[in-house]
């Protein structure tokens, strides 16, 4: 008879758990690196298309559409082929999409060609996101230590490296197609190697007679759980704070603070560096003060940082605001994932549901900020982000640690 995940965790050797942990760390970092590669080239794509701000909002909306479609199918795909194979297939699809974006830019820059490639990138990335969070949560439970913020710190570190490389390559004049093709091919190869070290993350026995049916019922029932929905609000607000920077910070600094393209990419790098520091240091703060106070303080930092970026014309002050914004946005998503996984029996369904709610920020955010930016400027459009950050702060109590799983 096949064993449950909890039984498997007890029989795995320490070296297997460490290799699994290290593979998850690297996959998170690789996902961040790939996404930052695209973000660092957003101003260049805007110039290639001669696109307005609202047109760029629609273009980035393609990532959001693909992401939501990927999330809607992610729980079914994971249930059918497992988290490990989902990571292998879907991140490979995302890597191919990165290559396609570079080729479109080099051969025939077209709004709709970019939009399709970005939609595929979004679908592959979001499905991988759910699967790698499930694998990370399972590894965290198996090892018995708080690791999720560190996994997300690895993602942020990947974005730092991706943004830094992007800024450097823009500065020395490396063509977009060379940059994106090299990153896509490298990501494809590395991912296919890493998945060999992952362990099964599925919560149920494959030979249980009604495993698939029970899994389907579980995935539906979590959407009626008020705690899951409130944790989703936390993730929604902080994902919007993070995603708005991913999508718009470089361009907002170029247009709103009159910096160069390479400086805009570098300032985005400052944001993700702050997020990385926040996630690494956040483990200590979470252990000492608990989830709720840390999340409320994070919301306050993000609000102050955004106000500095929006209202103060000084580029130096805006960079300070960027640091506070990044520190404030750092812990919402990983803490939300950990909170959703508190009950191992419902972890897979709850993580999928919370991730789906969080990704709504990527669906709503880009066009809202783009359309507002066309009318009132990108910097002032970022006021929309404050509303959801406030909501996340108010909902923070739902993330309180559960010491025992509920039935």
C-alpha positions as CSV (number, residue, x, y, z in Angstrom):
1,X,0.0,0.0,0.0
2,X,1.3,3.5,-0.9
3,X,2.1,5.8,2.0
4,X,0.7,9.2,2.7
5,X,3.0,12.2,2.5
6,X,3.4,12.4,6.3
7,X,4.5,8.7,6.4
8,X,6.8,9.3,3.5
9,X,8.3,12.3,5.3
10,X,9.2,10.1,8.3
11,X,11.0,7.5,6.1
12,X,13.0,10.0,3.9
13,X,16.7,10.3,4.8
14,X,18.2,13.6,6.0
15,X,20.3,13.9,2.8
16,X,17.2,13.4,0.7
17,X,15.4,16.2,2.6
18,X,18.4,18.5,2.2
19,X,18.6,17.9,-1.5
20,X,14.9,18.5,-1.9
21,X,15.2,21.7,0.1
22,X,18.1,23.0,-2.0
23,X,16.3,22.1,-5.2
24,X,13.2,24.1,-4.1
25,X,15.4,27.0,-3.1
26,X,17.0,27.0,-6.6
27,X,13.7,26.7,-8.4
28,X,12.3,29.7,-6.5
29,X,15.4,31.7,-7.4
30,X,15.3,30.6,-11.0
31,X,11.6,31.7,-11.3
32,X,12.5,35.1,-9.9
33,X,15.5,35.4,-12.2
34,X,13.4,34.6,-15.3
35,X,10.6,37.1,-14.4
36,X,13.1,39.9,-13.6
37,X,14.7,39.3,-17.0
38,X,11.4,40.3,-18.7
39,X,10.8,43.2,-16.3
40,X,14.2,44.7,-16.9
41,X,13.4,45.0,-20.6
42,X,9.9,46.5,-20.2
43,X,10.9,50.1,-21.1
44,X,12.7,48.8,-24.2
45,X,9.6,46.9,-25.3
46,X,7.5,50.0,-24.8
47,X,9.9,52.0,-27.1
48,X,9.9,49.2,-29.7
49,X,6.1,49.3,-29.9
50,X,5.8,53.1,-29.4
51,X,3.1,52.2,-26.9
52,X,1.3,54.5,-24.5
53,X,1.0,53.9,-20.8
54,X,-2.5,52.4,-21.1
55,X,-1.4,50.2,-24.1
56,X,1.4,48.9,-21.9
57,X,-1.2,48.2,-19.2
58,X,-3.1,46.0,-21.7
59,X,0.1,44.3,-22.8
60,X,1.1,43.4,-19.3
61,X,-2.6,42.3,-18.8
62,X,-1.6,39.4,-21.0
63,X,0.6,38.0,-18.2
64,X,-2.3,38.4,-15.8
65,X,-4.8,36.6,-18.1
66,X,-2.3,33.7,-18.6
67,X,-1.6,33.6,-14.9
68,X,-5.3,33.3,-14.0
69,X,-5.9,30.6,-16.6
70,X,-2.8,28.7,-15.3
71,X,-4.1,29.0,-11.7
72,X,-7.6,27.8,-12.6
73,X,-6.1,24.6,-14.0
74,X,-3.2,24.2,-11.5
75,X,-5.0,22.2,-8.9
76,X,-6.3,19.8,-11.4
77,X,-2.9,19.4,-13.1
78,X,-1.1,18.9,-9.8
79,X,-3.7,16.3,-8.8
80,X,-3.3,14.5,-12.1
81,X,0.5,14.5,-12.6
82,X,1.9,15.7,-9.2
83,X,3.8,18.8,-8.2
84,X,7.2,17.7,-9.5
85,X,6.1,17.0,-13.0
86,X,4.0,20.1,-13.0
87,X,7.1,22.2,-12.2
88,X,9.1,20.4,-14.9
89,X,6.5,20.9,-17.7
90,X,5.2,24.3,-16.8
91,X,8.5,26.1,-16.0
92,X,9.8,24.7,-19.3
93,X,6.8,26.3,-21.1
94,X,7.6,29.6,-19.3
95,X,11.3,29.4,-20.4
96,X,10.2,28.8,-24.0
97,X,8.0,31.9,-23.7
98,X,10.9,34.0,-22.6
99,X,12.8,32.9,-25.7
100,X,9.8,33.8,-27.8
101,X,9.6,37.3,-26.4
102,X,13.2,37.9,-27.4
103,X,12.6,36.5,-30.9
104,X,9.5,38.6,-31.4
105,X,11.4,41.8,-30.4
106,X,14.2,40.9,-32.9
107,X,12.2,39.7,-35.9
108,X,8.8,41.5,-35.9
109,X,7.8,43.6,-32.9
110,X,4.0,43.2,-32.6
111,X,1.7,44.1,-29.8
112,X,-0.4,40.9,-30.2
113,X,2.7,38.6,-30.6
114,X,4.1,40.0,-27.4
115,X,0.7,39.6,-25.7
116,X,0.4,36.0,-26.6
117,X,4.0,35.2,-25.5
118,X,3.4,37.0,-22.2
119,X,0.2,35.1,-21.7
120,X,2.0,31.8,-22.1
121,X,4.7,33.1,-19.7
122,X,2.1,34.0,-17.2
123,X,0.3,30.6,-17.4
124,X,3.6,28.6,-17.1
125,X,4.8,30.8,-14.2
126,X,1.6,30.8,-12.2
127,X,1.1,27.0,-12.4
128,X,4.8,26.5,-11.5
129,X,4.2,29.0,-8.6
130,X,1.4,26.8,-7.1
131,X,3.4,23.6,-7.6
132,X,6.7,24.9,-6.1
133,X,4.8,26.4,-3.1
134,X,3.2,23.0,-2.5
135,X,6.6,21.3,-2.8
136,X,8.1,23.9,-0.4
137,X,5.3,23.5,2.1
138,X,5.6,19.8,2.1
139,X,9.4,20.1,2.6
140,X,8.9,22.6,5.4
141,X,6.6,20.2,7.2
142,X,9.0,17.2,6.6
143,X,12.0,19.1,7.9
144,X,10.0,20.7,10.8
145,X,11.4,24.2,10.4
146,X,10.1,27.6,9.1
147,X,11.4,27.8,5.6
148,X,8.7,29.4,3.4
149,X,10.0,33.0,3.8
150,X,13.5,31.8,2.9
151,X,12.1,30.1,-0.2
152,X,10.5,33.4,-1.2
153,X,13.8,35.2,-0.3
154,X,15.4,32.9,-2.9
155,X,12.8,34.1,-5.4
156,X,13.7,37.7,-4.5
157,X,17.4,37.0,-4.8
158,X,16.7,35.6,-8.2
159,X,14.9,38.8,-9.2
160,X,17.8,40.9,-7.8
161,X,20.3,39.0,-10.0
162,X,18.0,39.1,-13.0
163,X,17.4,42.9,-12.6
164,X,21.1,43.5,-12.1
165,X,22.1,41.5,-15.1
166,X,19.4,43.2,-17.1
167,X,20.6,46.7,-16.1
168,X,24.2,45.7,-17.0
169,X,23.3,44.3,-20.4
170,X,21.2,47.3,-21.3
171,X,24.1,49.6,-20.3
172,X,26.6,47.8,-22.5
173,X,24.2,47.4,-25.3
174,X,23.5,43.6,-25.4
175,X,20.5,43.0,-27.7
176,X,17.2,42.0,-26.1
177,X,17.0,38.8,-28.1
178,X,20.4,37.6,-27.0
179,X,19.6,38.3,-23.4
180,X,16.2,36.6,-23.3
181,X,17.3,33.6,-25.4
182,X,20.3,32.9,-23.2
183,X,18.2,33.1,-20.0
184,X,15.4,31.0,-21.5
185,X,17.7,28.2,-22.6
186,X,19.6,28.2,-19.4
187,X,16.4,28.1,-17.3
188,X,15.1,25.2,-19.4
189,X,18.2,23.1,-18.8
190,X,18.6,23.8,-15.1
191,X,15.0,23.1,-14.3
192,X,15.0,19.7,-15.9
193,X,18.1,18.9,-13.8
194,X,16.6,20.2,-10.5
195,X,13.3,18.3,-10.6
196,X,15.2,15.1,-10.2
197,X,15.9,16.0,-6.5
198,X,12.3,16.9,-5.6
199,X,10.2,14.5,-3.5
200,X,6.4,13.9,-3.9
201,X,4.3,16.7,-2.3
202,X,0.9,15.2,-2.8
203,X,-1.1,14.9,0.5
204,X,-3.0,11.7,-0.3
205,X,-2.3,8.1,-1.1
206,X,-2.4,7.3,-4.8
207,X,-4.2,4.0,-4.2
208,X,-7.0,5.3,-1.9
209,X,-10.2,4.4,-3.7
210,X,-11.7,7.8,-3.6
211,X,-8.6,10.0,-3.5
212,X,-9.4,12.0,-6.6
213,X,-13.0,12.6,-5.6
214,X,-12.0,13.6,-2.0
215,X,-9.4,15.9,-3.4
216,X,-12.0,17.6,-5.7
217,X,-14.4,18.1,-2.7
218,X,-11.5,19.5,-0.6
219,X,-10.5,22.0,-3.3
220,X,-14.1,23.2,-3.4
221,X,-14.7,23.3,0.4
222,X,-11.8,25.6,1.2
223,X,-13.5,28.4,-0.7
224,X,-16.1,28.4,2.1
225,X,-13.6,28.7,4.9
226,X,-13.5,32.3,6.2
227,X,-9.9,31.9,7.4
228,X,-8.7,30.9,3.9
229,X,-10.5,33.8,2.3
230,X,-9.0,36.3,4.8
231,X,-5.6,34.9,4.3
232,X,-6.3,35.3,0.6
233,X,-7.0,39.0,1.3
234,X,-3.5,39.3,3.0
235,X,-1.9,37.7,0.0
236,X,-4.0,39.8,-2.4
237,X,-2.9,43.1,-0.9
238,X,0.8,42.2,-0.6
239,X,0.9,40.6,-4.0
240,X,-0.5,43.8,-5.4
241,X,2.2,45.8,-3.6
242,X,4.8,43.4,-5.0
243,X,3.3,43.0,-8.4
244,X,2.8,46.7,-9.0
245,X,6.5,47.2,-8.5
246,X,7.3,44.3,-10.8
247,X,5.1,45.7,-13.6
248,X,5.5,49.4,-13.2
249,X,8.3,50.5,-10.9
250,X,11.0,50.7,-13.6
251,X,8.7,52.6,-16.0
252,X,7.3,54.8,-13.2
253,X,10.9,55.9,-12.3
254,X,11.7,56.6,-15.9
255,X,8.5,58.6,-16.6
256,X,7.9,60.1,-13.1
257,X,11.4,60.8,-11.9
258,X,13.1,61.2,-15.3
259,X,15.8,58.5,-14.7
260,X,17.4,56.5,-17.5
261,X,16.3,53.1,-18.6
262,X,19.2,51.4,-17.0
263,X,18.7,53.4,-13.8
264,X,15.0,52.4,-13.8
265,X,16.0,48.7,-14.0
266,X,18.6,49.3,-11.2
267,X,16.0,50.9,-8.9
268,X,13.7,47.9,-9.5
269,X,16.7,45.9,-8.4
270,X,16.8,47.9,-5.2
271,X,13.2,47.0,-4.6
272,X,13.7,43.3,-5.0
273,X,16.9,43.5,-2.9
274,X,14.9,45.1,-0.1
275,X,12.4,42.3,-0.5
276,X,15.1,39.7,-0.2
277,X,16.5,41.3,3.0
278,X,13.0,41.5,4.4
279,X,12.3,37.8,3.7
280,X,15.6,36.6,5.2
281,X,15.3,38.8,8.3
282,X,11.6,38.2,8.5
283,X,12.2,34.6,9.7
284,X,13.8,35.9,12.9
285,X,11.0,38.5,13.4
286,X,8.3,35.9,12.8
287,X,9.8,33.5,15.3
288,X,10.1,36.3,17.9
289,X,6.9,38.3,17.5
290,X,4.5,36.1,15.5
291,X,2.8,36.5,12.2
292,X,0.2,39.1,13.0
293,X,2.3,41.9,14.5
294,X,4.9,41.4,11.7
295,X,2.3,41.6,9.0
296,X,0.8,44.7,10.4
297,X,4.2,46.4,10.6
298,X,4.9,45.3,7.1
299,X,1.7,47.0,5.8
300,X,2.7,50.2,7.6
301,X,6.2,50.1,6.0
302,X,4.8,49.5,2.5
303,X,2.4,52.4,2.9
304,X,5.1,54.9,4.0
305,X,7.4,53.7,1.2
306,X,4.8,54.1,-1.5
307,X,3.9,57.6,-0.2
308,X,7.6,58.6,-0.5
309,X,7.9,57.3,-4.0
310,X,4.6,59.0,-5.1
311,X,4.8,62.3,-3.4
312,X,8.4,63.3,-3.0
313,X,10.1,64.6,-6.2
314,X,13.6,63.7,-5.1
315,X,15.0,60.6,-6.7
316,X,17.1,59.9,-3.7
317,X,14.0,60.0,-1.4
318,X,12.1,57.8,-3.9
319,X,14.9,55.2,-3.6
320,X,14.5,55.3,0.2
321,X,10.8,54.8,-0.4
322,X,11.5,51.9,-2.7
323,X,13.5,50.2,0.0
324,X,10.6,50.6,2.5
325,X,8.1,49.5,-0.1
326,X,10.1,46.4,-0.7
327,X,10.6,45.6,3.0
328,X,6.9,46.1,3.6
329,X,5.8,43.8,0.7
330,X,8.3,41.1,1.6
331,X,6.5,38.7,3.9
332,X,2.8,38.9,2.9
333,X,2.9,36.1,0.2
334,X,5.2,33.6,2.0
335,X,3.4,34.0,5.4
336,X,0.1,33.6,3.6
337,X,1.4,30.4,2.0
338,X,2.6,29.1,5.4
339,X,-0.7,30.1,7.1
340,X,-2.7,28.3,4.3
341,X,-0.6,25.2,4.9
342,X,-1.1,25.1,8.7
343,X,-3.5,22.2,8.4
344,X,-1.6,19.4,6.5
345,X,-4.9,17.7,5.6
346,X,-6.0,20.7,3.6
347,X,-2.7,22.2,2.7
348,X,-2.7,21.6,-1.1
349,X,-6.3,22.9,-1.6
350,X,-5.8,25.9,0.7
351,X,-2.4,26.9,-0.8
352,X,-4.0,26.7,-4.3
353,X,-7.0,28.8,-3.2
354,X,-4.9,31.5,-1.5
355,X,-2.5,31.6,-4.5
356,X,-5.4,32.0,-6.8
357,X,-6.8,34.9,-4.8
358,X,-3.3,36.5,-4.6
359,X,-2.9,36.3,-8.4
360,X,-6.0,38.3,-8.9
361,X,-3.7,41.2,-8.1
362,X,-1.9,40.4,-11.3
363,X,-5.2,40.4,-13.2
364,X,-6.6,43.6,-11.8
365,X,-3.5,45.6,-11.1
366,X,-1.8,46.1,-14.5
367,X,-4.8,47.5,-16.4
368,X,-6.0,49.6,-13.5
369,X,-2.7,51.2,-12.9
370,X,-2.1,51.6,-16.7
371,X,-5.5,53.3,-17.3
372,X,-5.1,55.5,-14.2
373,X,-1.5,56.3,-15.2
374,X,-2.6,57.4,-18.6
375,X,-4.9,60.0,-17.0
376,X,-3.1,61.1,-13.8
377,X,0.5,59.7,-14.3
378,X,2.0,56.4,-13.2
379,X,3.2,57.7,-9.8
380,X,-0.2,58.9,-8.7
381,X,-1.8,55.8,-10.1
382,X,0.1,53.9,-7.4
383,X,-2.3,55.3,-4.8
384,X,-4.6,52.4,-5.9
385,X,-2.1,50.0,-4.4
386,X,-2.5,51.6,-0.9
387,X,-6.2,50.5,-0.7
388,X,-5.3,46.8,-0.8
389,X,-2.3,47.2,1.5
390,X,-4.6,48.6,4.1
391,X,-7.0,45.7,3.6
392,X,-4.1,43.3,4.0
393,X,-3.1,44.9,7.3
394,X,-6.7,44.8,8.6
395,X,-7.0,41.1,7.7
396,X,-3.6,40.1,9.3
397,X,-5.3,38.5,12.3
398,X,-6.3,35.6,10.1
399,X,-2.7,34.5,9.7
400,X,-2.3,33.7,13.4
401,X,-0.5,30.4,13.8
402,X,-2.7,27.3,14.3
403,X,-1.0,24.9,16.7
404,X,-3.1,21.9,15.6
405,X,-4.8,21.0,12.4
406,X,-8.5,21.3,12.2
407,X,-10.9,18.7,10.9
